């Protein structure tokens, strides 16, 4: 498989995989937050925050899908994916140090984010002729 095809498939898989996660945050937070995260009866500000997070996820997904379809956006899409999952993972690591161990679902998310960050880094750095240094 070519590196170009691998990059496309990775961006597509991330887009498809994170779409339901995005919806779980904001489509019906009054239902999903108690079920997934134990946040019982989320108030209006909490629902607002989680809907904003959903919007962030959906916006990133749109960029990643653009990277699937447009070769000139592919490296930028991979970089945003790398920054996105690395940032979330670092926030989780900080929380581990400050707050302790969360439930198993959130530990799974951390491990997945570390793996996804590594994969995106590898795909960014396998670009032929090292053209990933800023030309998109």
N, C-alpha and C positions, 0 to 999 in steps of 0.2 A: 504494500500500500504506500502511496506517495505521501510525503509530509503534508502537502496541500490537502489531500483527502482526509488525512488523520486530523488536521486542524478543523476542517469543516465538520467532521463527524463529532468531534469533541464539543465544539460550540453548539451543534444541534442537540446533542445529548444533554448538555447542561441546560439549554433552553427548555427542552421538554421536561427534564427532571425537576427543575426549579419552578415551573409553572404551577403545579399543585401546591408547592410549598408557599409560593406567593399568595395564592388564594386562601391557604389555611390561615395566613396572618390577617387578611383584611376583608375577605368576601362576607363572612359571617362571624366576626370575632366573638360575639356573645355566645356562639355555639362552639367554635373551635378552640378558643383560649382555655376554657375550663377543661375541655377534653384532652388537649395536647399538653398544656403547660400548668394545669392546676390553678389558673387565674380565675377564681370564681366571681361571677357577676361583674365583669369588667365595666367600669364607669365610662362616661363619654370621653374624657381625655385619653384613657387607655385605648379605647376603640379607635380614636383619632390617630394616635401614634402607630398602632398596628396597621391601620389602613395606609398611612404614609409609608410604612415599611413595605407594604404590598406594592405601592406605587414605585418605590425604588427598585424592587425586584423586577417588576414588569418592564420598567425602563431599561434596565440592564439586559433583560431577555431580548428586548427589541434590538439593541445594539449587537448582541451576539448573533441574532438571526441575520442582521445586516451583514455581519462578518461571514456568515455561511454563504450568502448570495453574492457578495461583492468582494473580490480578491483585494482591492485596495483598502478595505476596512478590516481585513482579517487579523492583522497583527495588532491593530488598535483594540479590536474586540477581545483578543487573547490577553492583552495587557489589562484591560478593564476587568476581565474575569479573574486574572491573577490577583489584582489589587483588591477586588471584591471579597474573594474567599480568604485571602491572607488577612485582610482587615478584620473580618468576622472571627477568624480563628484566633488572632491575637487578642481580640476582645474577650473571647472565651477563656483563653489562657490567663489573662489578667483576672477575670472573675474567679477562676479556680484558685488563684493565689489569695484573693481578697475575701471570697465568699465560701469557698469549699466546693465539694463535688456536687454537681446537679444530678438530675435523674439520668437514666441510661440513654434516653433519646438524645439529650443534649451532648452527652459524651460521644455518642455515635456521630452526631453532626460535626463535632470537633475533629474527630479522626477522618471523616470524609473530607472536610475542608482542607486539612493538611495534605491529603492525597491529591485533591483537585488542584491545589496550589502547585504542588510538585509537577503534576502532569502539564498544567498550563505553562510553567516555566520551561519544561523540556520542549514543548511544542513551539514556544517563542524562540528558543535558542537553536532549533534545528532548521531555521530558515536558510535556504541556499544563499551563498554569497554574503551572509551576515547583513542583509538589508533591513534588519529590524531595528536599527538604532535611531529611527525617527522618521523614516520615509514610509508613509502609509498610503 
